[in-house]
């Protein structure tokens, strides 16, 4: 088997194509979440804490000298990135949780009762019938 045919067999496998689609959709979803965090979530939080923009928070380690720029520890950008991650992780968690709930409900609706459940139902019905007789 040639390398080209092996590559073709690998590239057209369902798992590889599914993974590629997931990565592309994930990248697009990441842009949506970044916009949501930056444009919707952070302005009210900044307003609540006095109009502070997290991305501007920094500590100057060494002041600018001549043409050399200042050395800054930009912890605000880090805080913003951590907050972005937490919101993305929570959104993905909620999405997966909703999908799992739908799958569970779907499987429960499709599965017929087990032999054990049928037997228990019969016993219940027999007991009810016996209670009705003197």
SEDREN-601833 format. One record per residue: y, z, x of N, C-alpha, C in turn; residue in three letters. Coordinates in nm, 2 decimals, padded with zeros to 4 digits. Layout:
N
<site n_yy="Y" n_zz="Z" n_xx="X" ca_yy="Y" ca_zz="Z" ca_xx="X" c_yy="Y" c_zz="Z" c_xx="X" residu="ALA"/>
...
END
This chain:
134
<site n_yy="-00.12" n_zz="00.00" n_xx="00.08" ca_yy="00.00" ca_zz="00.00" ca_xx="00.00" c_yy="00.12" c_zz="00.00" c_xx="00.09" residu="UNK"/>
<site n_yy="00.22" n_zz="-00.09" n_xx="00.06" ca_yy="00.33" ca_zz="-00.10" ca_xx="00.15" c_yy="00.44" c_zz="00.01" c_xx="00.11" residu="UNK"/>
<site n_yy="00.53" n_zz="00.03" n_xx="00.20" ca_yy="00.63" ca_zz="00.13" ca_xx="00.18" c_yy="00.72" c_zz="00.09" c_xx="00.06" residu="UNK"/>
<site n_yy="00.75" n_zz="-00.03" n_xx="00.04" ca_yy="00.83" ca_zz="-00.08" ca_xx="-00.07" c_yy="00.76" c_zz="-00.05" c_xx="-00.20" residu="UNK"/>
<site n_yy="00.63" n_zz="-00.08" n_xx="-00.21" ca_yy="00.56" ca_zz="-00.05" ca_xx="-00.34" c_yy="00.55" c_zz="00.10" c_xx="-00.36" residu="UNK"/>
<site n_yy="00.53" n_zz="00.18" n_xx="-00.25" ca_yy="00.53" ca_zz="00.33" ca_xx="-00.27" c_yy="00.66" c_zz="00.38" c_xx="-00.32" residu="UNK"/>
<site n_yy="00.77" n_zz="00.33" n_xx="-00.26" ca_yy="00.90" ca_zz="00.37" ca_xx="-00.31" c_yy="00.92" c_zz="00.33" c_xx="-00.45" residu="UNK"/>
<site n_yy="00.88" n_zz="00.21" n_xx="-00.49" ca_yy="00.90" ca_zz="00.17" ca_xx="-00.63" c_yy="00.82" c_zz="00.26" c_xx="-00.72" residu="UNK"/>
<site n_yy="00.70" n_zz="00.30" n_xx="-00.69" ca_yy="00.62" ca_zz="00.39" ca_xx="-00.77" c_yy="00.69" c_zz="00.52" c_xx="-00.78" residu="UNK"/>
<site n_yy="00.75" n_zz="00.57" n_xx="-00.67" ca_yy="00.82" ca_zz="00.70" ca_xx="-00.67" c_yy="00.94" c_zz="00.69" c_xx="-00.76" residu="UNK"/>
<site n_yy="01.02" n_zz="00.59" n_xx="-00.74" ca_yy="01.15" ca_zz="00.58" ca_xx="-00.81" c_yy="01.14" c_zz="00.56" c_xx="-00.96" residu="UNK"/>
<site n_yy="01.04" n_zz="00.50" n_xx="-01.01" ca_yy="01.03" ca_zz="00.48" ca_xx="-01.15" c_yy="00.95" c_zz="00.58" c_xx="-01.22" residu="UNK"/>
<site n_yy="00.91" n_zz="00.69" n_xx="-01.15" ca_yy="00.84" ca_zz="00.79" ca_xx="-01.22" c_yy="00.93" c_zz="00.86" c_xx="-01.32" residu="UNK"/>
<site n_yy="00.88" n_zz="00.91" n_xx="-01.43" ca_yy="00.96" ca_zz="00.97" ca_xx="-01.53" c_yy="01.04" c_zz="01.09" c_xx="-01.48" residu="UNK"/>
<site n_yy="00.98" n_zz="01.17" n_xx="-01.40" ca_yy="01.05" ca_zz="01.29" ca_xx="-01.35" c_yy="01.17" c_zz="01.25" c_xx="-01.27" residu="UNK"/>
<site n_yy="01.16" n_zz="01.15" n_xx="-01.18" ca_yy="01.27" ca_zz="01.11" ca_xx="-01.10" c_yy="01.39" c_zz="01.06" c_xx="-01.18" residu="UNK"/>
<site n_yy="01.36" n_zz="00.98" n_xx="-01.28" ca_yy="01.46" ca_zz="00.93" ca_xx="-01.37" c_yy="01.52" c_zz="01.04" c_xx="-01.45" residu="UNK"/>
<site n_yy="01.44" n_zz="01.13" n_xx="-01.50" ca_yy="01.50" ca_zz="01.24" ca_xx="-01.58" c_yy="01.59" c_zz="01.33" c_xx="-01.49" residu="UNK"/>
<site n_yy="01.55" n_zz="01.35" n_xx="-01.37" ca_yy="01.63" ca_zz="01.43" ca_xx="-01.28" c_yy="01.76" c_zz="01.37" c_xx="-01.25" residu="UNK"/>
<site n_yy="01.76" n_zz="01.23" n_xx="-01.23" ca_yy="01.88" ca_zz="01.16" ca_xx="-01.21" c_yy="01.98" c_zz="01.17" c_xx="-01.32" residu="UNK"/>
<site n_yy="01.92" n_zz="01.15" n_xx="-01.44" ca_yy="02.01" ca_zz="01.17" ca_xx="-01.56" c_yy="02.06" c_zz="01.31" c_xx="-01.58" residu="UNK"/>
<site n_yy="01.98" n_zz="01.41" n_xx="-01.55" ca_yy="02.03" ca_zz="01.54" ca_xx="-01.55" c_yy="02.14" c_zz="01.57" c_xx="-01.45" residu="UNK"/>
<site n_yy="02.13" n_zz="01.52" n_xx="-01.34" ca_yy="02.23" ca_zz="01.54" ca_xx="-01.23" c_yy="02.36" c_zz="01.47" c_xx="-01.28" residu="UNK"/>
<site n_yy="02.35" n_zz="01.35" n_xx="-01.33" ca_yy="02.47" ca_zz="01.28" ca_xx="-01.37" c_yy="02.54" c_zz="01.35" c_xx="-01.49" residu="UNK"/>
<site n_yy="02.46" n_zz="01.40" n_xx="-01.59" ca_yy="02.52" ca_zz="01.47" ca_xx="-01.70" c_yy="02.57" c_zz="01.60" c_xx="-01.65" residu="UNK"/>
<site n_yy="02.50" n_zz="01.67" n_xx="-01.56" ca_yy="02.55" ca_zz="01.79" ca_xx="-01.50" c_yy="02.69" c_zz="01.78" c_xx="-01.44" residu="UNK"/>
<site n_yy="02.70" n_zz="01.67" n_xx="-01.36" ca_yy="02.83" ca_zz="01.65" ca_xx="-01.29" c_yy="02.94" c_zz="01.63" c_xx="-01.40" residu="UNK"/>
<site n_yy="02.92" n_zz="01.55" n_xx="-01.50" ca_yy="03.02" ca_zz="01.53" ca_xx="-01.61" c_yy="03.04" c_zz="01.67" c_xx="-01.68" residu="UNK"/>
<site n_yy="02.94" n_zz="01.74" n_xx="-01.71" ca_yy="02.96" ca_zz="01.87" ca_xx="-01.77" c_yy="03.04" c_zz="01.97" c_xx="-01.68" residu="UNK"/>
<site n_yy="03.02" n_zz="01.96" n_xx="-01.55" ca_yy="03.09" ca_zz="02.04" ca_xx="-01.46" c_yy="03.24" c_zz="02.01" c_xx="-01.47" residu="UNK"/>
<site n_yy="03.28" n_zz="01.89" n_xx="-01.49" ca_yy="03.42" ca_zz="01.85" ca_xx="-01.50" c_yy="03.48" c_zz="01.91" c_xx="-01.63" residu="UNK"/>
<site n_yy="03.40" n_zz="01.90" n_xx="-01.74" ca_yy="03.44" ca_zz="01.95" ca_xx="-01.86" c_yy="03.47" c_zz="02.10" c_xx="-01.85" residu="UNK"/>
<site n_yy="03.37" n_zz="02.17" n_xx="-01.79" ca_yy="03.38" ca_zz="02.32" ca_xx="-01.78" c_yy="03.50" c_zz="02.35" c_xx="-01.69" residu="UNK"/>
<site n_yy="03.52" n_zz="02.28" n_xx="-01.58" ca_yy="03.63" ca_zz="02.31" ca_xx="-01.49" c_yy="03.76" c_zz="02.29" c_xx="-01.56" residu="UNK"/>
<site n_yy="03.77" n_zz="02.19" n_xx="-01.64" ca_yy="03.90" ca_zz="02.17" ca_xx="-01.72" c_yy="03.91" c_zz="02.28" c_xx="-01.82" residu="UNK"/>
<site n_yy="03.80" n_zz="02.32" n_xx="-01.89" ca_yy="03.81" ca_zz="02.43" ca_xx="-01.99" c_yy="03.86" c_zz="02.56" c_xx="-01.92" residu="UNK"/>
<site n_yy="03.80" n_zz="02.59" n_xx="-01.80" ca_yy="03.84" ca_zz="02.71" ca_xx="-01.73" c_yy="03.99" c_zz="02.70" c_xx="-01.69" residu="UNK"/>
<site n_yy="04.02" n_zz="02.59" n_xx="-01.62" ca_yy="04.16" ca_zz="02.58" ca_xx="-01.56" c_yy="04.27" c_zz="02.56" c_xx="-01.67" residu="UNK"/>
<site n_yy="04.24" n_zz="02.49" n_xx="-01.77" ca_yy="04.34" ca_zz="02.45" ca_xx="-01.87" c_yy="04.34" c_zz="02.54" c_xx="-02.00" residu="UNK"/>
<site n_yy="04.23" n_zz="02.60" n_xx="-02.03" ca_yy="04.22" ca_zz="02.68" ca_xx="-02.15" c_yy="04.21" c_zz="02.83" c_xx="-02.12" residu="UNK"/>
<site n_yy="04.12" n_zz="02.87" n_xx="-02.03" ca_yy="04.09" ca_zz="03.01" ca_xx="-02.01" c_yy="04.19" c_zz="03.08" c_xx="-01.92" residu="UNK"/>
<site n_yy="04.22" n_zz="03.01" n_xx="-01.81" ca_yy="04.30" ca_zz="03.08" ca_xx="-01.71" c_yy="04.45" c_zz="03.10" c_xx="-01.75" residu="UNK"/>
<site n_yy="04.51" n_zz="03.01" n_xx="-01.82" ca_yy="04.65" ca_zz="03.04" ca_xx="-01.86" c_yy="04.67" c_zz="03.17" c_xx="-01.94" residu="UNK"/>
<site n_yy="04.59" n_zz="03.19" n_xx="-02.04" ca_yy="04.60" ca_zz="03.32" ca_xx="-02.11" c_yy="04.57" c_zz="03.44" c_xx="-02.02" residu="UNK"/>
<site n_yy="04.47" n_zz="03.43" n_xx="-01.93" ca_yy="04.44" ca_zz="03.54" ca_xx="-01.84" c_yy="04.56" c_zz="03.56" c_xx="-01.75" residu="UNK"/>
<site n_yy="04.61" n_zz="03.46" n_xx="-01.70" ca_yy="04.73" ca_zz="03.47" ca_xx="-01.61" c_yy="04.85" c_zz="03.53" c_xx="-01.68" residu="UNK"/>
<site n_yy="04.87" n_zz="03.49" n_xx="-01.81" ca_yy="04.98" ca_zz="03.55" ca_xx="-01.89" c_yy="04.95" c_zz="03.70" c_xx="-01.91" residu="UNK"/>
<site n_yy="04.83" n_zz="03.74" n_xx="-01.94" ca_yy="04.80" ca_zz="03.88" ca_xx="-01.96" c_yy="04.82" c_zz="03.96" c_xx="-01.84" residu="UNK"/>
<site n_yy="04.80" n_zz="03.91" n_xx="-01.72" ca_yy="04.82" ca_zz="03.99" ca_xx="-01.60" c_yy="04.96" c_zz="03.96" c_xx="-01.53" residu="UNK"/>
<site n_yy="05.05" n_zz="03.91" n_xx="-01.61" ca_yy="05.19" ca_zz="03.89" ca_xx="-01.56" c_yy="05.22" c_zz="03.75" c_xx="-01.50" residu="UNK"/>
<site n_yy="05.15" n_zz="03.65" n_xx="-01.55" ca_yy="05.19" ca_zz="03.52" ca_xx="-01.51" c_yy="05.13" c_zz="03.48" c_xx="-01.37" residu="UNK"/>
<site n_yy="05.04" n_zz="03.56" n_xx="-01.32" ca_yy="04.98" ca_zz="03.53" ca_xx="-01.19" c_yy="04.88" c_zz="03.42" c_xx="-01.20" residu="UNK"/>
<site n_yy="04.89" n_zz="03.32" n_xx="-01.11" ca_yy="04.79" ca_zz="03.22" ca_xx="-01.10" c_yy="04.70" c_zz="03.26" c_xx="-00.99" residu="UNK"/>
<site n_yy="04.57" n_zz="03.27" n_xx="-01.02" ca_yy="04.47" ca_zz="03.32" ca_xx="-00.92" c_yy="04.47" c_zz="03.23" c_xx="-00.80" residu="UNK"/>
<site n_yy="04.48" n_zz="03.10" n_xx="-00.81" ca_yy="04.47" ca_zz="03.01" ca_xx="-00.70" c_yy="04.58" c_zz="03.03" c_xx="-00.60" residu="UNK"/>
<site n_yy="04.69" n_zz="03.10" n_xx="-00.64" ca_yy="04.80" ca_zz="03.12" ca_xx="-00.55" c_yy="04.79" c_zz="03.25" c_xx="-00.47" residu="UNK"/>
<site n_yy="04.69" n_zz="03.34" n_xx="-00.51" ca_yy="04.68" ca_zz="03.47" ca_xx="-00.45" c_yy="04.62" c_zz="03.45" c_xx="-00.31" residu="UNK"/>
<site n_yy="04.69" n_zz="03.50" n_xx="-00.21" ca_yy="04.65" ca_zz="03.49" ca_xx="-00.07" c_yy="04.72" c_zz="03.60" c_xx="00.01" residu="UNK"/>
<site n_yy="04.66" n_zz="03.62" n_xx="00.13" ca_yy="04.71" ca_zz="03.72" ca_xx="00.23" c_yy="04.74" c_zz="03.64" c_xx="00.35" residu="UNK"/>
<site n_yy="04.86" n_zz="03.66" n_xx="00.41" ca_yy="04.90" ca_zz="03.59" ca_xx="00.53" c_yy="04.85" c_zz="03.67" c_xx="00.65" residu="UNK"/>
<site n_yy="04.76" n_zz="03.61" n_xx="00.72" ca_yy="04.70" ca_zz="03.67" ca_xx="00.84" c_yy="04.79" c_zz="03.65" c_xx="00.96" residu="UNK"/>
<site n_yy="04.85" n_zz="03.53" n_xx="00.97" ca_yy="04.94" ca_zz="03.50" ca_xx="01.08" c_yy="05.05" c_zz="03.41" c_xx="01.03" residu="UNK"/>
<site n_yy="05.18" n_zz="03.45" n_xx="01.04" ca_yy="05.29" ca_zz="03.37" ca_xx="00.99" c_yy="05.30" c_zz="03.24" c_xx="01.07" residu="UNK"/>
<site n_yy="05.36" n_zz="03.15" n_xx="01.00" ca_yy="05.38" ca_zz="03.02" ca_xx="01.07" c_yy="05.48" c_zz="03.03" c_xx="01.19" residu="UNK"/>
<site n_yy="05.44" n_zz="02.96" n_xx="01.29" ca_yy="05.52" ca_zz="02.96" ca_xx="01.42" c_yy="05.55" c_zz="02.82" c_xx="01.46" residu="UNK"/>
<site n_yy="05.67" n_zz="02.78" n_xx="01.45" ca_yy="05.71" ca_zz="02.64" ca_xx="01.50" c_yy="05.64" c_zz="02.54" c_xx="01.41" residu="UNK"/>
<site n_yy="05.56" n_zz="02.45" n_xx="01.47" ca_yy="05.49" ca_zz="02.35" ca_xx="01.39" c_yy="05.35" c_zz="02.40" c_xx="01.34" residu="UNK"/>
<site n_yy="05.31" n_zz="02.51" n_xx="01.39" ca_yy="05.17" ca_zz="02.56" ca_xx="01.35" c_yy="05.19" c_zz="02.63" c_xx="01.21" residu="UNK"/>
<site n_yy="05.10" n_zz="02.59" n_xx="01.12" ca_yy="05.10" ca_zz="02.64" ca_xx="00.98" c_yy="05.05" c_zz="02.79" c_xx="00.98" residu="UNK"/>
<site n_yy="05.09" n_zz="02.86" n_xx="00.88" ca_yy="05.05" ca_zz="03.00" ca_xx="00.86" c_yy="04.89" c_zz="03.00" c_xx="00.84" residu="UNK"/>
<site n_yy="04.83" n_zz="03.11" n_xx="00.89" ca_yy="04.69" ca_zz="03.13" ca_xx="00.87" c_yy="04.68" c_zz="03.22" c_xx="00.74" residu="UNK"/>
<site n_yy="04.62" n_zz="03.17" n_xx="00.64" ca_yy="04.61" ca_zz="03.23" ca_xx="00.51" c_yy="04.47" c_zz="03.27" c_xx="00.47" residu="UNK"/>
<site n_yy="04.45" n_zz="03.38" n_xx="00.41" ca_yy="04.32" ca_zz="03.42" ca_xx="00.35" c_yy="04.34" c_zz="03.40" c_xx="00.20" residu="UNK"/>
<site n_yy="04.30" n_zz="03.28" n_xx="00.15" ca_yy="04.32" ca_zz="03.24" ca_xx="00.01" c_yy="04.21" c_zz="03.30" c_xx="-00.08" residu="UNK"/>
<site n_yy="04.22" n_zz="03.43" n_xx="-00.11" ca_yy="04.11" ca_zz="03.49" ca_xx="-00.19" c_yy="04.13" c_zz="03.45" c_xx="-00.34" residu="UNK"/>
<site n_yy="04.25" n_zz="03.41" n_xx="-00.38" ca_yy="04.27" ca_zz="03.36" ca_xx="-00.52" c_yy="04.18" c_zz="03.24" c_xx="-00.55" residu="UNK"/>
<site n_yy="04.17" n_zz="03.15" n_xx="-00.46" ca_yy="04.09" ca_zz="03.03" ca_xx="-00.48" c_yy="03.95" c_zz="03.07" c_xx="-00.50" residu="UNK"/>
<site n_yy="03.90" n_zz="03.17" n_xx="-00.42" ca_yy="03.77" ca_zz="03.22" ca_xx="-00.43" c_yy="03.74" c_zz="03.28" c_xx="-00.56" residu="UNK"/>
<site n_yy="03.84" n_zz="03.37" n_xx="-00.61" ca_yy="03.82" ca_zz="03.43" ca_xx="-00.74" c_yy="03.81" c_zz="03.33" c_xx="-00.85" residu="UNK"/>
<site n_yy="03.89" n_zz="03.22" n_xx="-00.84" ca_yy="03.89" ca_zz="03.11" ca_xx="-00.94" c_yy="03.76" c_zz="03.04" c_xx="-00.94" residu="UNK"/>
<site n_yy="03.70" n_zz="03.02" n_xx="-00.82" ca_yy="03.57" ca_zz="02.95" ca_xx="-00.81" c_yy="03.46" c_zz="03.04" c_xx="-00.87" residu="UNK"/>
<site n_yy="03.47" n_zz="03.17" n_xx="-00.84" ca_yy="03.37" ca_zz="03.26" ca_xx="-00.89" c_yy="03.37" c_zz="03.27" c_xx="-01.05" residu="UNK"/>
<site n_yy="03.50" n_zz="03.27" n_xx="-01.10" ca_yy="03.51" ca_zz="03.27" ca_xx="-01.24" c_yy="03.46" c_zz="03.14" c_xx="-01.30" residu="UNK"/>
<site n_yy="03.49" n_zz="03.03" n_xx="-01.24" ca_yy="03.44" ca_zz="02.90" ca_xx="-01.29" c_yy="03.29" c_zz="02.90" c_xx="-01.29" residu="UNK"/>
<site n_yy="03.22" n_zz="02.95" n_xx="-01.19" ca_yy="03.08" ca_zz="02.96" ca_xx="-01.18" c_yy="03.02" c_zz="03.05" c_xx="-01.29" residu="UNK"/>
<site n_yy="03.09" n_zz="03.16" n_xx="-01.32" ca_yy="03.04" ca_zz="03.25" ca_xx="-01.42" c_yy="03.04" c_zz="03.19" c_xx="-01.56" residu="UNK"/>
<site n_yy="03.15" n_zz="03.12" n_xx="-01.58" ca_yy="03.17" ca_zz="03.05" ca_xx="-01.71" c_yy="03.07" c_zz="02.94" c_xx="-01.73" residu="UNK"/>
<site n_yy="03.05" n_zz="02.86" n_xx="-01.62" ca_yy="02.95" ca_zz="02.75" ca_xx="-01.62" c_yy="02.81" c_zz="02.81" c_xx="-01.64" residu="UNK"/>
<site n_yy="02.77" n_zz="02.92" n_xx="-01.57" ca_yy="02.64" ca_zz="02.98" ca_xx="-01.58" c_yy="02.62" c_zz="03.03" c_xx="-01.73" residu="UNK"/>
<site n_yy="02.72" n_zz="03.09" n_xx="-01.78" ca_yy="02.71" ca_zz="03.15" ca_xx="-01.92" c_yy="02.70" c_zz="03.04" c_xx="-02.02" residu="UNK"/>
<site n_yy="02.77" n_zz="02.93" n_xx="-02.00" ca_yy="02.76" ca_zz="02.81" ca_xx="-02.09" c_yy="02.62" c_zz="02.75" c_xx="-02.09" residu="UNK"/>
<site n_yy="02.57" n_zz="02.74" n_xx="-01.97" ca_yy="02.44" ca_zz="02.68" ca_xx="-01.95" c_yy="02.33" c_zz="02.77" c_xx="-02.01" residu="UNK"/>
<site n_yy="02.35" n_zz="02.90" n_xx="-01.99" ca_yy="02.26" ca_zz="03.00" ca_xx="-02.05" c_yy="02.26" c_zz="02.99" c_xx="-02.20" residu="UNK"/>
<site n_yy="02.37" n_zz="02.99" n_xx="-02.26" ca_yy="02.38" ca_zz="02.98" ca_xx="-02.41" c_yy="02.32" c_zz="02.85" c_xx="-02.46" residu="UNK"/>
<site n_yy="02.34" n_zz="02.74" n_xx="-02.38" ca_yy="02.28" ca_zz="02.61" ca_xx="-02.42" c_yy="02.13" c_zz="02.61" c_xx="-02.42" residu="UNK"/>
<site n_yy="02.08" n_zz="02.67" n_xx="-02.31" ca_yy="01.93" ca_zz="02.67" ca_xx="-02.29" c_yy="01.87" c_zz="02.77" c_xx="-02.40" residu="UNK"/>
<site n_yy="01.94" n_zz="02.88" n_xx="-02.42" ca_yy="01.90" ca_zz="02.97" ca_xx="-02.52" c_yy="01.89" c_zz="02.91" c_xx="-02.66" residu="UNK"/>
<site n_yy="01.99" n_zz="02.83" n_xx="-02.70" ca_yy="02.00" ca_zz="02.76" ca_xx="-02.83" c_yy="01.88" c_zz="02.66" c_xx="-02.83" residu="UNK"/>
<site n_yy="01.86" n_zz="02.58" n_xx="-02.73" ca_yy="01.76" ca_zz="02.48" ca_xx="-02.73" c_yy="01.62" c_zz="02.55" c_xx="-02.74" residu="UNK"/>
<site n_yy="01.60" n_zz="02.66" n_xx="-02.67" ca_yy="01.47" ca_zz="02.73" ca_xx="-02.68" c_yy="01.45" c_zz="02.79" c_xx="-02.82" residu="UNK"/>
<site n_yy="01.55" n_zz="02.83" n_xx="-02.88" ca_yy="01.54" ca_zz="02.88" ca_xx="-03.02" c_yy="01.50" c_zz="02.77" c_xx="-03.11" residu="UNK"/>
<site n_yy="01.56" n_zz="02.65" n_xx="-03.09" ca_yy="01.53" ca_zz="02.54" ca_xx="-03.18" c_yy="01.39" c_zz="02.50" c_xx="-03.15" residu="UNK"/>
<site n_yy="01.34" n_zz="02.49" n_xx="-03.03" ca_yy="01.21" ca_zz="02.46" ca_xx="-03.00" c_yy="01.11" c_zz="02.55" c_xx="-03.06" residu="UNK"/>
<site n_yy="01.14" n_zz="02.68" n_xx="-03.05" ca_yy="01.05" ca_zz="02.79" ca_xx="-03.10" c_yy="01.04" c_zz="02.77" c_xx="-03.25" residu="UNK"/>
<site n_yy="01.15" n_zz="02.75" n_xx="-03.32" ca_yy="01.15" ca_zz="02.73" ca_xx="-03.47" c_yy="01.07" c_zz="02.61" c_xx="-03.50" residu="UNK"/>
<site n_yy="01.09" n_zz="02.50" n_xx="-03.42" ca_yy="01.02" ca_zz="02.37" ca_xx="-03.45" c_yy="00.87" c_zz="02.39" c_xx="-03.43" residu="UNK"/>
<site n_yy="00.83" n_zz="02.46" n_xx="-03.33" ca_yy="00.68" ca_zz="02.48" ca_xx="-03.30" c_yy="00.62" c_zz="02.57" c_xx="-03.41" residu="UNK"/>
<site n_yy="00.69" n_zz="02.67" n_xx="-03.45" ca_yy="00.64" ca_zz="02.76" ca_xx="-03.56" c_yy="00.63" c_zz="02.69" c_xx="-03.69" residu="UNK"/>
<site n_yy="00.72" n_zz="02.60" n_xx="-03.72" ca_yy="00.71" ca_zz="02.52" ca_xx="-03.84" c_yy="00.59" c_zz="02.42" c_xx="-03.84" residu="UNK"/>
<site n_yy="00.56" n_zz="02.37" n_xx="-03.73" ca_yy="00.46" ca_zz="02.27" ca_xx="-03.72" c_yy="00.31" c_zz="02.33" c_xx="-03.71" residu="UNK"/>
<site n_yy="00.30" n_zz="02.44" n_xx="-03.65" ca_yy="00.16" ca_zz="02.50" ca_xx="-03.62" c_yy="00.10" c_zz="02.54" c_xx="-03.76" residu="UNK"/>
<site n_yy="-00.02" n_zz="02.50" n_xx="-03.78" ca_yy="-00.09" ca_zz="02.55" ca_xx="-03.90" c_yy="-00.14" c_zz="02.70" c_xx="-03.87" residu="UNK"/>
<site n_yy="-00.17" n_zz="02.78" n_xx="-03.98" ca_yy="-00.21" ca_zz="02.91" ca_xx="-03.95" c_yy="-00.34" c_zz="02.91" c_xx="-03.88" residu="UNK"/>
<site n_yy="-00.36" n_zz="03.01" n_xx="-03.79" ca_yy="-00.48" ca_zz="03.02" ca_xx="-03.71" c_yy="-00.60" c_zz="03.08" c_xx="-03.80" residu="UNK"/>
<site n_yy="-00.72" n_zz="03.07" n_xx="-03.75" ca_yy="-00.83" ca_zz="03.12" ca_xx="-03.82" c_yy="-00.82" c_zz="03.26" c_xx="-03.85" residu="UNK"/>
<site n_yy="-00.76" n_zz="03.34" n_xx="-03.76" ca_yy="-00.74" ca_zz="03.48" ca_xx="-03.78" c_yy="-00.64" c_zz="03.51" c_xx="-03.89" residu="UNK"/>
<site n_yy="-00.54" n_zz="03.43" n_xx="-03.90" ca_yy="-00.44" ca_zz="03.44" ca_xx="-04.01" c_yy="-00.50" c_zz="03.40" c_xx="-04.14" residu="UNK"/>
<site n_yy="-00.58" n_zz="03.30" n_xx="-04.14" ca_yy="-00.65" ca_zz="03.26" ca_xx="-04.27" c_yy="-00.74" c_zz="03.37" c_xx="-04.32" residu="UNK"/>
<site n_yy="-00.82" n_zz="03.43" n_xx="-04.22" ca_yy="-00.91" ca_zz="03.53" ca_xx="-04.26" c_yy="-00.84" c_zz="03.65" c_xx="-04.31" residu="UNK"/>
<site n_yy="-00.73" n_zz="03.69" n_xx="-04.25" ca_yy="-00.65" ca_zz="03.81" ca_xx="-04.29" c_yy="-00.59" c_zz="03.78" c_xx="-04.43" residu="UNK"/>
<site n_yy="-00.55" n_zz="03.66" n_xx="-04.46" ca_yy="-00.49" ca_zz="03.62" ca_xx="-04.59" c_yy="-00.60" c_zz="03.63" c_xx="-04.69" residu="UNK"/>
<site n_yy="-00.72" n_zz="03.59" n_xx="-04.66" ca_yy="-00.83" ca_zz="03.60" ca_xx="-04.76" c_yy="-00.86" c_zz="03.74" c_xx="-04.79" residu="UNK"/>
<site n_yy="-00.87" n_zz="03.83" n_xx="-04.69" ca_yy="-00.89" ca_zz="03.97" ca_xx="-04.71" c_yy="-00.79" c_zz="04.03" c_xx="-04.79" residu="UNK"/>
<site n_yy="-00.66" n_zz="04.00" n_xx="-04.77" ca_yy="-00.55" ca_zz="04.05" ca_xx="-04.85" c_yy="-00.57" c_zz="04.01" c_xx="-04.99" residu="UNK"/>
<site n_yy="-00.60" n_zz="03.88" n_xx="-05.01" ca_yy="-00.61" ca_zz="03.83" ca_xx="-05.15" c_yy="-00.73" c_zz="03.90" c_xx="-05.22" residu="UNK"/>
<site n_yy="-00.84" n_zz="03.93" n_xx="-05.15" ca_yy="-00.96" ca_zz="04.00" ca_xx="-05.21" c_yy="-00.92" c_zz="04.14" c_xx="-05.25" residu="UNK"/>
<site n_yy="-00.85" n_zz="04.21" n_xx="-05.16" ca_yy="-00.80" ca_zz="04.34" ca_xx="-05.18" c_yy="-00.71" c_zz="04.35" c_xx="-05.31" residu="UNK"/>
<site n_yy="-00.62" n_zz="04.26" n_xx="-05.32" ca_yy="-00.53" ca_zz="04.25" ca_xx="-05.43" c_yy="-00.61" c_zz="04.23" c_xx="-05.56" residu="UNK"/>
<site n_yy="-00.71" n_zz="04.14" n_xx="-05.55" ca_yy="-00.80" ca_zz="04.11" ca_xx="-05.67" c_yy="-00.88" c_zz="04.24" c_xx="-05.71" residu="UNK"/>
<site n_yy="-00.93" n_zz="04.31" n_xx="-05.61" ca_yy="-01.01" ca_zz="04.43" ca_xx="-05.64" c_yy="-00.92" c_zz="04.54" c_xx="-05.70" residu="UNK"/>
<site n_yy="-00.80" n_zz="04.55" n_xx="-05.66" ca_yy="-00.71" ca_zz="04.65" ca_xx="-05.71" c_yy="-00.67" c_zz="04.63" c_xx="-05.86" residu="UNK"/>
<site n_yy="-00.68" n_zz="04.50" n_xx="-05.90" ca_yy="-00.65" ca_zz="04.47" ca_xx="-06.04" c_yy="-00.76" c_zz="04.50" c_xx="-06.13" residu="UNK"/>
<site n_yy="-00.89" n_zz="04.51" n_xx="-06.08" ca_yy="-01.01" ca_zz="04.55" ca_xx="-06.16" c_yy="-01.03" c_zz="04.70" c_xx="-06.17" residu="UNK"/>
<site n_yy="-01.08" n_zz="04.75" n_xx="-06.28" ca_yy="-01.10" ca_zz="04.89" ca_xx="-06.29" c_yy="-01.22" c_zz="04.94" c_xx="-06.22" residu="UNK"/>
END
